[in-house]
Amino acid sequence: MIAAGSSDDPGSDEPVYGEYQPYDGHENQKIDLNTEGRWLALKILWSDYRSFTLTGLDLDIKTTGGR
């Protein structure tokens, strides 16, 4: 299960996460998560007795604001 979140100030704000999305690497090749904010975060919930290895990560980032 994977949740995406973000924070505008990582020094004082905890990331606000959306709902967990299920992910099975044997059945899925990707998962689409949307969040907005200055500092992005991922939370992975792994409830298996086997170890977990993340071997790659691709991000498509769309700029929606500016200074």
C-alpha positions as CSV (number, residue, x, y, z in Angstrom):
1,M,0.0,0.0,0.0
2,I,1.4,3.4,-1.0
3,A,0.2,6.9,0.0
4,A,1.5,10.2,-1.4
5,G,1.7,13.3,0.7
6,S,3.2,16.8,0.8
7,S,4.2,19.6,3.0
8,D,4.9,23.3,2.4
9,D,7.5,23.6,5.2
10,P,9.3,20.3,6.1
11,G,10.8,22.0,9.2
12,S,7.5,22.5,11.0
13,D,4.8,20.8,9.0
14,E,4.2,17.0,8.9
15,P,3.3,15.8,5.4
16,V,-0.4,15.4,4.8
17,Y,-1.1,12.1,3.1
18,G,-3.9,10.9,0.9
19,E,-5.5,7.5,1.1
20,Y,-3.4,4.4,0.7
21,Q,-3.5,2.8,-2.8
22,P,-3.0,-0.9,-3.2
23,Y,0.0,-2.0,-5.2
24,D,1.1,-5.5,-6.2
25,G,4.3,-5.7,-8.3
26,H,3.2,-9.0,-9.8
27,E,0.0,-7.5,-11.2
28,N,0.8,-3.8,-11.6
29,Q,3.6,-2.0,-13.4
30,K,2.7,1.4,-12.0
31,I,0.4,3.3,-9.7
32,D,-0.9,6.8,-10.2
33,L,-0.8,9.1,-7.1
34,N,-1.6,12.8,-7.1
35,T,-0.6,15.4,-4.5
36,E,0.4,19.0,-4.4
37,G,2.9,20.9,-2.3
38,R,6.4,22.0,-2.1
39,W,8.0,18.9,-0.5
40,L,6.7,15.6,-1.7
41,A,6.6,12.4,0.4
42,L,5.7,8.7,0.0
43,K,4.5,6.4,2.8
44,I,4.7,2.6,2.1
45,L,2.8,0.2,4.3
46,W,4.3,-3.3,4.0
47,S,2.6,-6.1,5.9
48,D,4.4,-9.2,4.8
49,Y,7.0,-11.3,6.5
50,R,9.4,-11.0,3.6
51,S,11.7,-8.1,3.2
52,F,10.8,-5.2,0.9
53,T,13.1,-3.7,-1.8
54,L,12.4,-0.6,-3.8
55,T,14.6,-0.8,-6.9
56,G,13.3,2.1,-9.0
57,L,11.0,5.1,-8.9
58,D,9.9,7.4,-11.8
59,L,8.1,10.7,-11.2
60,D,6.1,12.9,-13.6
61,I,6.0,16.3,-11.9
62,K,3.7,19.0,-13.3
63,T,4.4,22.6,-12.1
64,T,1.1,24.2,-11.1
65,G,2.3,27.4,-9.4
66,G,5.2,29.8,-9.3
67,R,6.7,32.7,-7.5
